[in-house]
């Protein structure tokens, strides 16, 4: 699987659930937490390299309703 970069937008009230589920799933990938320009949100930068990583992304979106954006090497959001 070719690596895919994602930014995950999580409401600050759900960040603890995100981290809990990430730990529960044996920390399938590295996370980089970033402060976005929008108050009340946290941005999480991840790179999906395996099917296990991709499964985690799908499950976390279903679980907490976060928004997920694919981005390129210049941190520009890709159009789907």
PEJOCOR-V537373 format. One record per run of one state. SS is the DSSP state (alpha for helix, beta for strand, coil for the rest). FROM is the first residue (numbers start at 1). LEN is the number of residues. Records with the same first field share a line. If there is no record, write none. Layout:
SS->FROM-LEN / FROM-LEN
//
This chain:
coil->1-3 / 25-7 / 36-5 / 49-2 / 65-2 / 72-5 / 78-3
beta->4-8 / 32-4 / 41-8 / 67-5 / 77-1
alpha->12-13 / 51-14
//
